[in-house]
């Protein structure tokens, strides 16, 4: 049996995350709207989303978890232009996923998004059964250049897939600006 490596997360970290539908199930437009709404529900409460795209069979997020005890305030929203110093990685500050942390974990954030959307999707499309694959791909953003590359990747994903001519035309793409 293959042993899974622990997920490492850094307080103040920003992450590029991908998760995929079960057996590449193709989500209908109403189902993609459910997933987008689920992603945005705790935005600026538990995390900051910089960009998100809901593709027919997968999701990409550029996200920064907030402290669990954070009090919501529009003045505390971190904009990408202010993020350079916070995106810099220091591997000494990485903590195992299971360690107690004052920040919302990537696992708990994705559990919320996946479980809610999995319950709602059968109400808007003809599907019974599992919606999401277990697990995820996540990558900690190490610097401003990598942040911009991932952001642009998310923006262009529906264009490259032929789903829209521009990112802004794709109804299941959202970005902070």
Helices and strands as residue ranges (DSSP letters): E 8-10, E 14-20, G 22-24, H 29-41, E 47-54, E 58-65, G 74-76, G 80-82, H 84-87, G 91-93, E 94-96, H 106-124, E 137-140, H 144-160, G 167-169, E 173-175
